[in-house]
Amino acid sequence: MTDPTMLALDSDLGHQRSSDLPRRFADAAESLRVSDGWANPATGRIELRTDLVLEGCGVKAPGLAGAGGYR
C-alpha cells in the first residue's frame, strides 16, 4: 500500500490525502469493531475503545505518547 498522504505544494497544508482515505478508514474501523469490539452495557452497541492509536510506530511515537500524557 502506498502512503495516502502526498506532497502538494499548491495546498494550504502542503499535503493532500487520497480521496478514498475516509472510506478505507471506515472499513478498517468496522473490521476492528467486528473482530475486537466492546459491547457497551449502557447502550448495547459494539464500540471501539481507545485513548490513543499510533500507526506505523516509528521512533517518534513513544515520544508523542509521553508528551500527550498517555497512561
mmCIF file as Biopython writes it, N, C-alpha, C and O atoms, coordinates in Angstrom:
data_model
#
loop_
_atom_site.group_PDB
_atom_site.id
_atom_site.type_symbol
_atom_site.label_atom_id
_atom_site.label_alt_id
_atom_site.label_comp_id
_atom_site.label_asym_id
_atom_site.label_entity_id
_atom_site.label_seq_id
_atom_site.pdbx_PDB_ins_code
_atom_site.Cartn_x
_atom_site.Cartn_y
_atom_site.Cartn_z
_atom_site.occupancy
_atom_site.B_iso_or_equiv
_atom_site.auth_seq_id
_atom_site.auth_asym_id
_atom_site.pdbx_PDB_model_num
ATOM 1   N N  . MET A ? 1  ? 0.847   -1.174 0.000  1.0 0.0 1  A 1 
ATOM 2   C CA . MET A ? 1  ? 0.000   0.000  0.000  1.0 0.0 1  A 1 
ATOM 3   C C  . MET A ? 1  ? 0.894   1.240  0.000  1.0 0.0 1  A 1 
ATOM 4   O O  . MET A ? 1  ? 1.921   1.281  0.678  1.0 0.0 1  A 1 
ATOM 5   N N  . THR A ? 2  ? 0.492   2.227  -0.757 1.0 0.0 2  A 1 
ATOM 6   C CA . THR A ? 2  ? 1.267   3.456  -0.795 1.0 0.0 2  A 1 
ATOM 7   C C  . THR A ? 2  ? 0.773   4.412  0.280  1.0 0.0 2  A 1 
ATOM 8   O O  . THR A ? 2  ? -0.334  4.265  0.798  1.0 0.0 2  A 1 
ATOM 9   N N  . ASP A ? 3  ? 1.596   5.378  0.606  1.0 0.0 3  A 1 
ATOM 10  C CA . ASP A ? 3  ? 1.243   6.384  1.597  1.0 0.0 3  A 1 
ATOM 11  C C  . ASP A ? 3  ? 0.077   7.210  1.062  1.0 0.0 3  A 1 
ATOM 12  O O  . ASP A ? 3  ? 0.167   7.750  -0.040 1.0 0.0 3  A 1 
ATOM 13  N N  . PRO A ? 4  ? -1.031  7.321  1.828  1.0 0.0 4  A 1 
ATOM 14  C CA . PRO A ? 4  ? -2.194  8.060  1.335  1.0 0.0 4  A 1 
ATOM 15  C C  . PRO A ? 4  ? -2.015  9.570  1.396  1.0 0.0 4  A 1 
ATOM 16  O O  . PRO A ? 4  ? -2.875  10.303 0.908  1.0 0.0 4  A 1 
ATOM 17  N N  . THR A ? 5  ? -0.933  10.052 1.976  1.0 0.0 5  A 1 
ATOM 18  C CA . THR A ? 5  ? -0.674  11.483 2.047  1.0 0.0 5  A 1 
ATOM 19  C C  . THR A ? 5  ? 0.435   11.830 1.066  1.0 0.0 5  A 1 
ATOM 20  O O  . THR A ? 5  ? 1.520   11.251 1.107  1.0 0.0 5  A 1 
ATOM 21  N N  . MET A ? 6  ? 0.151   12.781 0.185  1.0 0.0 6  A 1 
ATOM 22  C CA . MET A ? 6  ? 1.112   13.148 -0.843 1.0 0.0 6  A 1 
ATOM 23  C C  . MET A ? 6  ? 1.487   14.615 -0.710 1.0 0.0 6  A 1 
ATOM 24  O O  . MET A ? 6  ? 0.673   15.429 -0.274 1.0 0.0 6  A 1 
ATOM 25  N N  . LEU A ? 7  ? 2.686   14.948 -1.074 1.0 0.0 7  A 1 
ATOM 26  C CA . LEU A ? 7  ? 3.162   16.321 -1.084 1.0 0.0 7  A 1 
ATOM 27  C C  . LEU A ? 7  ? 2.370   17.103 -2.129 1.0 0.0 7  A 1 
ATOM 28  O O  . LEU A ? 7  ? 2.265   16.683 -3.281 1.0 0.0 7  A 1 
ATOM 29  N N  . ALA A ? 8  ? 1.818   18.232 -1.723 1.0 0.0 8  A 1 
ATOM 30  C CA . ALA A ? 8  ? 1.065   19.087 -2.648 1.0 0.0 8  A 1 
ATOM 31  C C  . ALA A ? 8  ? 1.381   20.533 -2.286 1.0 0.0 8  A 1 
ATOM 32  O O  . ALA A ? 8  ? 0.739   21.116 -1.413 1.0 0.0 8  A 1 
ATOM 33  N N  . LEU A ? 9  ? 2.358   21.099 -2.951 1.0 0.0 9  A 1 
ATOM 34  C CA . LEU A ? 9  ? 2.822   22.445 -2.625 1.0 0.0 9  A 1 
ATOM 35  C C  . LEU A ? 9  ? 1.773   23.517 -2.880 1.0 0.0 9  A 1 
ATOM 36  O O  . LEU A ? 9  ? 1.853   24.602 -2.305 1.0 0.0 9  A 1 
ATOM 37  N N  . ASP A ? 10 ? 0.790   23.236 -3.731 1.0 0.0 10 A 1 
ATOM 38  C CA . ASP A ? 10 ? -0.258  24.217 -4.004 1.0 0.0 10 A 1 
ATOM 39  C C  . ASP A ? 10 ? -1.391  24.155 -2.974 1.0 0.0 10 A 1 
ATOM 40  O O  . ASP A ? 10 ? -2.329  24.949 -3.044 1.0 0.0 10 A 1 
ATOM 41  N N  . SER A ? 11 ? -1.316  23.233 -2.033 1.0 0.0 11 A 1 
ATOM 42  C CA . SER A ? 11 ? -2.317  23.105 -0.983 1.0 0.0 11 A 1 
ATOM 43  C C  . SER A ? 11 ? -1.951  24.007 0.192  1.0 0.0 11 A 1 
ATOM 44  O O  . SER A ? 11 ? -0.772  24.258 0.442  1.0 0.0 11 A 1 
ATOM 45  N N  . ASP A ? 12 ? -2.961  24.495 0.916  1.0 0.0 12 A 1 
ATOM 46  C CA . ASP A ? 12 ? -2.713  25.325 2.095  1.0 0.0 12 A 1 
ATOM 47  C C  . ASP A ? 12 ? -1.892  24.572 3.141  1.0 0.0 12 A 1 
ATOM 48  O O  . ASP A ? 12 ? -1.082  25.177 3.844  1.0 0.0 12 A 1 
ATOM 49  N N  . LEU A ? 13 ? -2.093  23.266 3.246  1.0 0.0 13 A 1 
ATOM 50  C CA . LEU A ? 13 ? -1.391  22.462 4.239  1.0 0.0 13 A 1 
ATOM 51  C C  . LEU A ? 13 ? -0.077  21.875 3.723  1.0 0.0 13 A 1 
ATOM 52  O O  . LEU A ? 13 ? 0.724   21.358 4.501  1.0 0.0 13 A 1 
ATOM 53  N N  . GLY A ? 14 ? 0.138   21.958 2.418  1.0 0.0 14 A 1 
ATOM 54  C CA . GLY A ? 14 ? 1.365   21.405 1.843  1.0 0.0 14 A 1 
ATOM 55  C C  . GLY A ? 14 ? 1.295   19.923 1.555  1.0 0.0 14 A 1 
ATOM 56  O O  . GLY A ? 14 ? 2.269   19.324 1.098  1.0 0.0 14 A 1 
ATOM 57  N N  . HIS A ? 15 ? 0.133   19.324 1.825  1.0 0.0 15 A 1 
ATOM 58  C CA . HIS A ? 15 ? -0.052  17.909 1.522  1.0 0.0 15 A 1 
ATOM 59  C C  . HIS A ? 15 ? -1.503  17.669 1.125  1.0 0.0 15 A 1 
ATOM 60  O O  . HIS A ? 15 ? -2.374  18.512 1.342  1.0 0.0 15 A 1 
ATOM 61  N N  . GLN A ? 16 ? -1.738  16.513 0.547  1.0 0.0 16 A 1 
ATOM 62  C CA . GLN A ? 16 ? -3.085  16.148 0.123  1.0 0.0 16 A 1 
ATOM 63  C C  . GLN A ? 16 ? -3.274  14.663 0.363  1.0 0.0 16 A 1 
ATOM 64  O O  . GLN A ? 16 ? -2.397  13.862 0.039  1.0 0.0 16 A 1 
ATOM 65  N N  . ARG A ? 17 ? -4.401  14.292 0.923  1.0 0.0 17 A 1 
ATOM 66  C CA . ARG A ? 17 ? -4.701  12.884 1.164  1.0 0.0 17 A 1 
ATOM 67  C C  . ARG A ? 17 ? -5.538  12.341 0.020  1.0 0.0 17 A 1 
ATOM 68  O O  . ARG A ? 17 ? -6.288  13.073 -0.624 1.0 0.0 17 A 1 
ATOM 69  N N  . SER A ? 18 ? -5.396  11.042 -0.221 1.0 0.0 18 A 1 
ATOM 70  C CA . SER A ? 18 ? -6.166  10.435 -1.303 1.0 0.0 18 A 1 
ATOM 71  C C  . SER A ? 18 ? -7.654  10.491 -0.976 1.0 0.0 18 A 1 
ATOM 72  O O  . SER A ? 18 ? -8.041  10.452 0.192  1.0 0.0 18 A 1 
ATOM 73  N N  . SER A ? 19 ? -8.478  10.583 -2.003 1.0 0.0 19 A 1 
ATOM 74  C CA . SER A ? 19 ? -9.918  10.754 -1.808 1.0 0.0 19 A 1 
ATOM 75  C C  . SER A ? 19 ? -10.588 9.533  -1.184 1.0 0.0 19 A 1 
ATOM 76  O O  . SER A ? 19 ? -11.665 9.654  -0.600 1.0 0.0 19 A 1 
ATOM 77  N N  . ASP A ? 20 ? -9.963  8.356  -1.299 1.0 0.0 20 A 1 
ATOM 78  C CA . ASP A ? 20 ? -10.592 7.155  -0.730 1.0 0.0 20 A 1 
ATOM 79  C C  . ASP A ? 20 ? -10.145 6.882  0.712  1.0 0.0 20 A 1 
ATOM 80  O O  . ASP A ? 20 ? -10.547 5.874  1.294  1.0 0.0 20 A 1 
ATOM 81  N N  . LEU A ? 21 ? -9.320  7.763  1.298  1.0 0.0 21 A 1 
ATOM 82  C CA . LEU A ? 21 ? -8.834  7.536  2.657  1.0 0.0 21 A 1 
ATOM 83  C C  . LEU A ? 21 ? -9.961  7.454  3.694  1.0 0.0 21 A 1 
ATOM 84  O O  . LEU A ? 21 ? -9.921  6.555  4.534  1.0 0.0 21 A 1 
ATOM 85  N N  . PRO A ? 22 ? -10.967 8.345  3.681  1.0 0.0 22 A 1 
ATOM 86  C CA . PRO A ? 22 ? -12.043 8.216  4.668  1.0 0.0 22 A 1 
ATOM 87  C C  . PRO A ? 22 ? -12.787 6.875  4.577  1.0 0.0 22 A 1 
ATOM 88  O O  . PRO A ? 22 ? -13.143 6.287  5.598  1.0 0.0 22 A 1 
ATOM 89  N N  . ARG A ? 23 ? -13.017 6.401  3.355  1.0 0.0 23 A 1 
ATOM 90  C CA . ARG A ? 23 ? -13.695 5.112  3.185  1.0 0.0 23 A 1 
ATOM 91  C C  . ARG A ? 23 ? -12.831 3.980  3.716  1.0 0.0 23 A 1 
ATOM 92  O O  . ARG A ? 23 ? -13.329 3.077  4.388  1.0 0.0 23 A 1 
ATOM 93  N N  . ARG A ? 24 ? -11.532 4.025  3.416  1.0 0.0 24 A 1 
ATOM 94  C CA . ARG A ? 24 ? -10.627 2.975  3.894  1.0 0.0 24 A 1 
ATOM 95  C C  . ARG A ? 24 ? -10.539 2.986  5.410  1.0 0.0 24 A 1 
ATOM 96  O O  . ARG A ? 24 ? -10.469 1.925  6.031  1.0 0.0 24 A 1 
ATOM 97  N N  . PHE A ? 25 ? -10.542 4.170  6.019  1.0 0.0 25 A 1 
ATOM 98  C CA . PHE A ? 25 ? -10.526 4.275  7.469  1.0 0.0 25 A 1 
ATOM 99  C C  . PHE A ? 25 ? -11.803 3.679  8.060  1.0 0.0 25 A 1 
ATOM 100 O O  . PHE A ? 25 ? -11.743 2.913  9.022  1.0 0.0 25 A 1 
ATOM 101 N N  . ALA A ? 26 ? -12.956 4.026  7.489  1.0 0.0 26 A 1 
ATOM 102 C CA . ALA A ? 26 ? -14.233 3.499  7.978  1.0 0.0 26 A 1 
ATOM 103 C C  . ALA A ? 26 ? -14.288 1.978  7.836  1.0 0.0 26 A 1 
ATOM 104 O O  . ALA A ? 26 ? -14.788 1.295  8.729  1.0 0.0 26 A 1 
ATOM 105 N N  . ASP A ? 27 ? -13.786 1.446  6.735  1.0 0.0 27 A 1 
ATOM 106 C CA . ASP A ? 27 ? -13.746 -0.006 6.535  1.0 0.0 27 A 1 
ATOM 107 C C  . ASP A ? 27 ? -12.866 -0.681 7.584  1.0 0.0 27 A 1 
ATOM 108 O O  . ASP A ? 27 ? -13.231 -1.723 8.127  1.0 0.0 27 A 1 
ATOM 109 N N  . ALA A ? 28 ? -11.705 -0.084 7.868  1.0 0.0 28 A 1 
ATOM 110 C CA . ALA A ? 28 ? -10.798 -0.651 8.870  1.0 0.0 28 A 1 
ATOM 111 C C  . ALA A ? 28 ? -11.422 -0.597 10.258 1.0 0.0 28 A 1 
ATOM 112 O O  . ALA A ? 28 ? -11.303 -1.550 11.028 1.0 0.0 28 A 1 
ATOM 113 N N  . ALA A ? 29 ? -12.091 0.514  10.587 1.0 0.0 29 A 1 
ATOM 114 C CA . ALA A ? 29 ? -12.743 0.636  11.884 1.0 0.0 29 A 1 
ATOM 115 C C  . ALA A ? 29 ? -13.852 -0.400 12.033 1.0 0.0 29 A 1 
ATOM 116 O O  . ALA A ? 29 ? -13.995 -1.000 13.099 1.0 0.0 29 A 1 
ATOM 117 N N  . GLU A ? 30 ? -14.632 -0.617 10.991 1.0 0.0 30 A 1 
ATOM 118 C CA . GLU A ? 30 ? -15.701 -1.613 11.046 1.0 0.0 30 A 1 
ATOM 119 C C  . GLU A ? 30 ? -15.136 -3.022 11.204 1.0 0.0 30 A 1 
ATOM 120 O O  . GLU A ? 30 ? -15.688 -3.838 11.943 1.0 0.0 30 A 1 
ATOM 121 N N  . SER A ? 31 ? -14.044 -3.304 10.511 1.0 0.0 31 A 1 
ATOM 122 C CA . SER A ? 31 ? -13.390 -4.610 10.652 1.0 0.0 31 A 1 
ATOM 123 C C  . SER A ? 31 ? -12.919 -4.827 12.086 1.0 0.0 31 A 1 
ATOM 124 O O  . SER A ? 31 ? -13.089 -5.913 12.641 1.0 0.0 31 A 1 
ATOM 125 N N  . LEU A ? 32 ? -12.326 -3.798 12.685 1.0 0.0 32 A 1 
ATOM 126 C CA . LEU A ? 32 ? -11.903 -3.902 14.084 1.0 0.0 32 A 1 
ATOM 127 C C  . LEU A ? 32 ? -13.092 -4.043 15.026 1.0 0.0 32 A 1 
ATOM 128 O O  . LEU A ? 32 ? -13.035 -4.802 15.994 1.0 0.0 32 A 1 
ATOM 129 N N  . ARG A ? 33 ? -14.160 -3.319 14.744 1.0 0.0 33 A 1 
ATOM 130 C CA . ARG A ? 33 ? -15.359 -3.396 15.577 1.0 0.0 33 A 1 
ATOM 131 C C  . ARG A ? 33 ? -15.895 -4.822 15.600 1.0 0.0 33 A 1 
ATOM 132 O O  . ARG A ? 33 ? -16.317 -5.318 16.645 1.0 0.0 33 A 1 
ATOM 133 N N  . VAL A ? 34 ? -15.877 -5.477 14.441 1.0 0.0 34 A 1 
ATOM 134 C CA . VAL A ? 34 ? -16.359 -6.856 14.339 1.0 0.0 34 A 1 
ATOM 135 C C  . VAL A ? 34 ? -15.426 -7.820 15.067 1.0 0.0 34 A 1 
ATOM 136 O O  . VAL A ? 34 ? -15.885 -8.707 15.786 1.0 0.0 34 A 1 
ATOM 137 N N  . SER A ? 35 ? -14.123 -7.649 14.884 1.0 0.0 35 A 1 
ATOM 138 C CA . SER A ? 35 ? -13.172 -8.619 15.438 1.0 0.0 35 A 1 
ATOM 139 C C  . SER A ? 35 ? -12.757 -8.323 16.872 1.0 0.0 35 A 1 
ATOM 140 O O  . SER A ? 35 ? -12.376 -9.242 17.596 1.0 0.0 35 A 1 
ATOM 141 N N  . ASP A ? 36 ? -12.821 -7.052 17.307 1.0 0.0 36 A 1 
ATOM 142 C CA . ASP A ? 36 ? -12.269 -6.701 18.611 1.0 0.0 36 A 1 
ATOM 143 C C  . ASP A ? 36 ? -13.114 -5.633 19.310 1.0 0.0 36 A 1 
ATOM 144 O O  . ASP A ? 36 ? -12.592 -4.836 20.089 1.0 0.0 36 A 1 
ATOM 145 N N  . GLY A ? 37 ? -14.403 -5.619 19.034 1.0 0.0 37 A 1 
ATOM 146 C CA . GLY A ? 37 ? -15.270 -4.611 19.622 1.0 0.0 37 A 1 
ATOM 147 C C  . GLY A ? 37 ? -15.618 -4.909 21.073 1.0 0.0 37 A 1 
ATOM 148 O O  . GLY A ? 37 ? -15.440 -6.027 21.557 1.0 0.0 37 A 1 
ATOM 149 N N  . TRP A ? 38 ? -16.113 -3.895 21.749 1.0 0.0 38 A 1 
ATOM 150 C CA . TRP A ? 38 ? -16.515 -3.987 23.146 1.0 0.0 38 A 1 
ATOM 151 C C  . TRP A ? 38 ? -18.005 -3.672 23.224 1.0 0.0 38 A 1 
ATOM 152 O O  . TRP A ? 38 ? -18.450 -2.647 22.707 1.0 0.0 38 A 1 
ATOM 153 N N  . ALA A ? 39 ? -18.773 -4.542 23.862 1.0 0.0 39 A 1 
ATOM 154 C CA . ALA A ? 39 ? -20.208 -4.317 23.997 1.0 0.0 39 A 1 
ATOM 155 C C  . ALA A ? 39 ? -20.454 -3.368 25.165 1.0 0.0 39 A 1 
ATOM 156 O O  . ALA A ? 39 ? -20.278 -3.741 26.325 1.0 0.0 39 A 1 
ATOM 157 N N  . ASN A ? 40 ? -20.854 -2.159 24.855 1.0 0.0 40 A 1 
ATOM 158 C CA . ASN A ? 40 ? -21.134 -1.161 25.881 1.0 0.0 40 A 1 
ATOM 159 C C  . ASN A ? 40 ? -22.438 -1.539 26.574 1.0 0.0 40 A 1 
ATOM 160 O O  . ASN A ? 40 ? -23.489 -1.538 25.933 1.0 0.0 40 A 1 
ATOM 161 N N  . PRO A ? 41 ? -22.398 -1.863 27.867 1.0 0.0 41 A 1 
ATOM 162 C CA . PRO A ? 41 ? -23.622 -2.303 28.552 1.0 0.0 41 A 1 
ATOM 163 C C  . PRO A ? 41 ? -24.667 -1.187 28.671 1.0 0.0 41 A 1 
ATOM 164 O O  . PRO A ? 41 ? -25.857 -1.472 28.810 1.0 0.0 41 A 1 
ATOM 165 N N  . ALA A ? 42 ? -24.241 0.060  28.619 1.0 0.0 42 A 1 
ATOM 166 C CA . ALA A ? 42 ? -25.188 1.168  28.738 1.0 0.0 42 A 1 
ATOM 167 C C  . ALA A ? 42 ? -26.010 1.363  27.471 1.0 0.0 42 A 1 
ATOM 168 O O  . ALA A ? 42 ? -27.172 1.763  27.535 1.0 0.0 42 A 1 
ATOM 169 N N  . THR A ? 43 ? -25.403 1.079  26.314 1.0 0.0 43 A 1 
ATOM 170 C CA . THR A ? 43 ? -26.093 1.324  25.043 1.0 0.0 43 A 1 
ATOM 171 C C  . THR A ? 43 ? -26.386 0.048  24.268 1.0 0.0 43 A 1 
ATOM 172 O O  . THR A ? 43 ? -27.252 0.033  23.394 1.0 0.0 43 A 1 
ATOM 173 N N  . GLY A ? 44 ? -25.658 -1.032 24.590 1.0 0.0 44 A 1 
ATOM 174 C CA . GLY A ? 44 ? -25.806 -2.272 23.834 1.0 0.0 44 A 1 
ATOM 175 C C  . GLY A ? 44 ? -25.090 -2.250 22.496 1.0 0.0 44 A 1 
ATOM 176 O O  . GLY A ? 44 ? -25.157 -3.218 21.739 1.0 0.0 44 A 1 
ATOM 177 N N  . ARG A ? 45 ? -24.404 -1.150 22.198 1.0 0.0 45 A 1 
ATOM 178 C CA . ARG A ? 45 ? -23.694 -1.028 20.925 1.0 0.0 45 A 1 
ATOM 179 C C  . ARG A ? 45 ? -22.292 -1.596 21.037 1.0 0.0 45 A 1 
ATOM 180 O O  . ARG A ? 45 ? -21.672 -1.551 22.100 1.0 0.0 45 A 1 
ATOM 181 N N  . ILE A ? 46 ? -21.798 -2.134 19.922 1.0 0.0 46 A 1 
ATOM 182 C CA . ILE A ? 46 ? -20.411 -2.595 19.852 1.0 0.0 46 A 1 
ATOM 183 C C  . ILE A ? 46 ? -19.558 -1.385 19.507 1.0 0.0 46 A 1 
ATOM 184 O O  . ILE A ? 46 ? -19.795 -0.718 18.500 1.0 0.0 46 A 1 
ATOM 185 N N  . GLU A ? 47 ? -18.559 -1.102 20.347 1.0 0.0 47 A 1 
ATOM 186 C CA . GLU A ? 47 ? -17.733 0.080  20.181 1.0 0.0 47 A 1 
ATOM 187 C C  . GLU A ? 47 ? -16.256 -0.291 20.163 1.0 0.0 47 A 1 
ATOM 188 O O  . GLU A ? 47 ? -15.856 -1.376 20.584 1.0 0.0 47 A 1 
ATOM 189 N N  . LEU A ? 48 ? -15.470 0.643  19.665 1.0 0.0 48 A 1 
ATOM 190 C CA . LEU A ? 48 ? -14.019 0.560  19.782 1.0 0.0 48 A 1 
ATOM 191 C C  . LEU A ? 48 ? -13.625 1.527  20.883 1.0 0.0 48 A 1 
ATOM 192 O O  . LEU A ? 48 ? -14.050 2.682  20.874 1.0 0.0 48 A 1 
ATOM 193 N N  . ARG A ? 49 ? -12.823 1.073  21.825 1.0 0.0 49 A 1 
ATOM 194 C CA . ARG A ? 49 ? -12.424 1.926  22.943 1.0 0.0 49 A 1 
ATOM 195 C C  . ARG A ? 49 ? -10.914 2.063  22.962 1.0 0.0 49 A 1 
ATOM 196 O O  . ARG A ? 49 ? -10.188 1.072  23.038 1.0 0.0 49 A 1 
ATOM 197 N N  . THR A ? 50 ? -10.454 3.288  22.893 1.0 0.0 50 A 1 
ATOM 198 C CA . THR A ? 50 ? -9.025  3.543  22.954 1.0 0.0 50 A 1 
ATOM 199 C C  . THR A ? 50 ? -8.777  4.989  23.360 1.0 0.0 50 A 1 
ATOM 200 O O  . THR A ? 50 ? -9.596  5.868  23.091 1.0 0.0 50 A 1 
ATOM 201 N N  . ASP A ? 51 ? -7.669  5.224  23.993 1.0 0.0 51 A 1 
ATOM 202 C CA . ASP A ? 51 ? -7.254  6.579  24.322 1.0 0.0 51 A 1 
ATOM 203 C C  . ASP A ? 51 ? -6.297  7.120  23.276 1.0 0.0 51 A 1 
ATOM 204 O O  . ASP A ? 51 ? -6.227  8.328  23.051 1.0 0.0 51 A 1 
ATOM 205 N N  . LEU A ? 52 ? -5.552  6.208  22.631 1.0 0.0 52 A 1 
ATOM 206 C CA . LEU A ? 52 ? -4.510  6.635  21.711 1.0 0.0 52 A 1 
ATOM 207 C C  . LEU A ? 52 ? -4.245  5.531  20.702 1.0 0.0 52 A 1 
ATOM 208 O O  . LEU A ? 52 ? -4.160  4.357  21.062 1.0 0.0 52 A 1 
ATOM 209 N N  . VAL A ? 53 ? -4.116  5.911  19.444 1.0 0.0 53 A 1 
ATOM 210 C CA . VAL A ? 53 ? -3.765  4.969  18.388 1.0 0.0 53 A 1 
ATOM 211 C C  . VAL A ? 53 ? -2.538  5.508  17.675 1.0 0.0 53 A 1 
ATOM 212 O O  . VAL A ? 53 ? -2.535  6.646  17.205 1.0 0.0 53 A 1 
ATOM 213 N N  . LEU A ? 54 ? -1.497  4.691  17.594 1.0 0.0 54 A 1 
ATOM 214 C CA . LEU A ? 54 ? -0.272  5.077  16.896 1.0 0.0 54 A 1 
ATOM 215 C C  . LEU A ? 54 ? -0.097  4.172  15.690 1.0 0.0 54 A 1 
ATOM 216 O O  . LEU A ? 54 ? 0.038   2.957  15.840 1.0 0.0 54 A 1 
ATOM 217 N N  . GLU A ? 55 ? -0.098  4.747  14.504 1.0 0.0 55 A 1 
ATOM 218 C CA . GLU A ? 55 ? 0.074   3.967  13.298 1.0 0.0 55 A 1 
ATOM 219 C C  . GLU A ? 55 ? 1.511   4.062  12.841 1.0 0.0 55 A 1 
ATOM 220 O O  . GLU A ? 55 ? 2.097   5.145  12.835 1.0 0.0 55 A 1 
ATOM 221 N N  . GLY A ? 56 ? 2.083   2.937  12.459 1.0 0.0 56 A 1 
ATOM 222 C CA . GLY A ? 56 ? 3.451   2.920  11.981 1.0 0.0 56 A 1 
ATOM 223 C C  . GLY A ? 56 ? 4.443   2.754  13.108 1.0 0.0 56 A 1 
ATOM 224 O O  . GLY A ? 56 ? 5.387   1.971  13.001 1.0 0.0 56 A 1 
ATOM 225 N N  . CYS A ? 57 ? 4.240   3.467  14.162 1.0 0.0 57 A 1 
ATOM 226 C CA . CYS A ? 57 ? 5.021   3.371  15.394 1.0 0.0 57 A 1 
ATOM 227 C C  . CYS A ? 57 ? 6.526   3.438  15.148 1.0 0.0 57 A 1 
ATOM 228 O O  . CYS A ? 57 ? 7.270   2.525  15.505 1.0 0.0 57 A 1 
ATOM 229 N N  . GLY A ? 58 ? 6.952   4.521  14.540 1.0 0.0 58 A 1 
ATOM 230 C CA . GLY A ? 58 ? 8.376   4.758  14.362 1.0 0.0 58 A 1 
ATOM 231 C C  . GLY A ? 58 ? 8.989   5.296  15.648 1.0 0.0 58 A 1 
ATOM 232 O O  . GLY A ? 58 ? 8.385   5.191  16.716 1.0 0.0 58 A 1 
ATOM 233 N N  . VAL A ? 59 ? 10.149  5.854  15.554 1.0 0.0 59 A 1 
ATOM 234 C CA . VAL A ? 59 ? 10.849  6.319  16.748 1.0 0.0 59 A 1 
ATOM 235 C C  . VAL A ? 59 ? 10.167  7.518  17.397 1.0 0.0 59 A 1 
ATOM 236 O O  . VAL A ? 59 ? 10.381  7.777  18.581 1.0 0.0 59 A 1 
ATOM 237 N N  . LYS A ? 60 ? 9.357   8.246  16.653 1.0 0.0 60 A 1 
ATOM 238 C CA . LYS A ? 60 ? 8.692   9.420  17.212 1.0 0.0 60 A 1 
ATOM 239 C C  . LYS A ? 60 ? 7.497   9.045  18.093 1.0 0.0 60 A 1 
ATOM 240 O O  . LYS A ? 60 ? 7.155   9.794  19.008 1.0 0.0 60 A 1 
ATOM 241 N N  . ALA A ? 61 ? 6.865   7.912  17.835 1.0 0.0 61 A 1 
ATOM 242 C CA . ALA A ? 61 ? 5.625   7.529  18.522 1.0 0.0 61 A 1 
ATOM 243 C C  . ALA A ? 61 ? 5.751   7.465  20.045 1.0 0.0 61 A 1 
ATOM 244 O O  . ALA A ? 61 ? 4.895   8.025  20.730 1.0 0.0 61 A 1 
ATOM 245 N N  . PRO A ? 62 ? 6.771   6.813  20.612 1.0 0.0 62 A 1 
ATOM 246 C CA . PRO A ? 62 ? 6.853   6.787  22.081 1.0 0.0 62 A 1 
ATOM 247 C C  . PRO A ? 62 ? 7.004   8.180  22.691 1.0 0.0 62 A 1 
ATOM 248 O O  . PRO A ? 62 ? 6.485   8.444  23.775 1.0 0.0 62 A 1 
ATOM 249 N N  . GLY A ? 63 ? 7.711   9.066  21.999 1.0 0.0 63 A 1 
ATOM 250 C CA . GLY A ? 63 ? 7.857   10.432 22.494 1.0 0.0 63 A 1 
ATOM 251 C C  . GLY A ? 63 ? 6.542   11.184 22.445 1.0 0.0 63 A 1 
ATOM 252 O O  . GLY A ? 63 ? 6.227   11.943 23.361 1.0 0.0 63 A 1 
ATOM 253 N N  . LEU A ? 64 ? 5.774   10.984 21.391 1.0 0.0 64 A 1 
ATOM 254 C CA . LEU A ? 64 ? 4.473   11.628 21.300 1.0 0.0 64 A 1 
ATOM 255 C C  . LEU A ? 64 ? 3.533   11.091 22.374 1.0 0.0 64 A 1 
ATOM 256 O O  . LEU A ? 64 ? 2.769   11.849 22.971 1.0 0.0 64 A 1 
ATOM 257 N N  . ALA A ? 65 ? 3.589   9.802  22.616 1.0 0.0 65 A 1 
ATOM 258 C CA . ALA A ? 65 ? 2.737   9.213  23.653 1.0 0.0 65 A 1 
ATOM 259 C C  . ALA A ? 65 ? 3.094   9.804  25.013 1.0 0.0 65 A 1 
ATOM 260 O O  . ALA A ? 65 ? 2.201   10.140 25.791 1.0 0.0 65 A 1 
ATOM 261 N N  . GLY A ? 66 ? 4.368   9.933  25.308 1.0 0.0 66 A 1 
ATOM 262 C CA . GLY A ? 66 ? 4.792   10.516 26.575 1.0 0.0 66 A 1 
ATOM 263 C C  . GLY A ? 66 ? 4.403   11.974 26.679 1.0 0.0 66 A 1 
ATOM 264 O O  . GLY A ? 66 ? 3.971   12.429 27.738 1.0 0.0 66 A 1 
ATOM 265 N N  . ALA A ? 67 ? 4.552   12.710 25.595 1.0 0.0 67 A 1 
ATOM 266 C CA . ALA A ? 67 ? 4.218   14.132 25.594 1.0 0.0 67 A 1 
ATOM 267 C C  . ALA A ? 67 ? 2.722   14.353 25.755 1.0 0.0 67 A 1 
ATOM 268 O O  . ALA A ? 67 ? 2.285   15.361 26.310 1.0 0.0 67 A 1 
ATOM 269 N N  . GLY A ? 68 ? 1.942   13.391 25.259 1.0 0.0 68 A 1 
ATOM 270 C CA . GLY A ? 68 ? 0.486   13.501 25.352 1.0 0.0 68 A 1 
ATOM 271 C C  . GLY A ? 68 ? -0.057  13.057 26.686 1.0 0.0 68 A 1 
ATOM 272 O O  . GLY A ? 68 ? -1.258  13.180 26.929 1.0 0.0 68 A 1 
ATOM 273 N N  . GLY A ? 69 ? 0.780   12.551 27.551 1.0 0.0 69 A 1 
ATOM 274 C CA . GLY A ? 69 ? 0.310   12.109 28.857 1.0 0.0 69 A 1 
ATOM 275 C C  . GLY A ? 69 ? -0.419  10.790 28.816 1.0 0.0 69 A 1 
ATOM 276 O O  . GLY A ? 69 ? -1.260  10.516 29.672 1.0 0.0 69 A 1 
ATOM 277 N N  . TYR A ? 70 ? -0.107  9.961  27.825 1.0 0.0 70 A 1 
ATOM 278 C CA . TYR A ? 70 ? -0.770  8.658  27.718 1.0 0.0 70 A 1 
ATOM 279 C C  . TYR A ? 70 ? -0.446  7.797  28.934 1.0 0.0 70 A 1 
ATOM 280 O O  . TYR A ? 70 ? 0.695   7.746  29.393 1.0 0.0 70 A 1 
ATOM 281 N N  . ARG A ? 71 ? -1.450  7.137  29.434 1.0 0.0 71 A 1 
ATOM 282 C CA . ARG A ? 71 ? -1.246  6.273  30.592 1.0 0.0 71 A 1 
ATOM 283 C C  . ARG A ? 71 ? -1.685  4.866  30.306 1.0 0.0 71 A 1 
ATOM 284 O O  . ARG A ? 71 ? -1.584  3.999  31.175 1.0 0.0 71 A 1 
#
